[in-house]
Amino acid sequence: MNEIRQYEMIEEIRQNQILHNKQLDEKIKGMSEDEKDLLYQKIIMDEKEVKRKIERDTKLYNYFLSKAN
């Protein structure tokens, strides 16, 4: 993957995250404290899952890259 495409993908992800954060802020405004706590717990779990998947995908990418060379 070339550097320009990587930058484009990163920028697209960043823009999607900004939009998601704005939508989440609107949703949170109408929630009770218990609902907010549950949502924050879910977000933390989701972040851990994403981090795990990124680490796995990076290992796979590096493995296949090493096999290609």
N, C-alpha and C positions, 0 to 999 in steps of 0.2 A: 504494500500500500504506500503510495507516495505521500510526501509530507503535506502537500496542498490538500489532498483528500482527507488526511487525518485532521488537519486544521478545520476543514469544512464540517466534518462529523462532530468534532468537539464543540464548535460554535453552534451547531444545530442542537446538540444536547443541552448546551448552556441556555439557549433561548427557550427551549421546552421547559427547562427547570424554572426559569424566571416566570413563565406563564403559569406553570403548575403552582408555584409559590403564591402568586397573586390569587389564584382560584382557591387555594387552601386558606389564605388569610380571610377571604370573604366567608368561607364555610365556617371557620372557627368563630367568627364574630357572633353567630347565633347559637353557639353550643353552651351547654352547662359545663361546670367544672369537671364532673365525672366523665362526660363525653370527651372533653379535651384531654384528660389524663389517658383514657383508652386510646385516643388517636395518637398521642405522643408515643405511647408504648408500641403501637403498631409501626409508626415511622421508624423508631429505633430498630425494631426487628427487621423491617424492610431494608434499612441501610446496611445492617449486618449481612443480610442475604445478598444484596447487590455487591458488597465488598468481596464476599466469598466467591461469587460468580466471576467477578473481574479477575481475582487471583487465579481461579481455575482456568479461565479463558487465556490469560496471559501465559500460564504454564503450557497450555496446549499450543498456543501460537509459537512460543519459543521452541517447543519440541519439534513442531513441523518445520519451522524455519531452519533448525539445525539439521534436520533430515534432508532438506532441499539443497543444502550446501554441501 
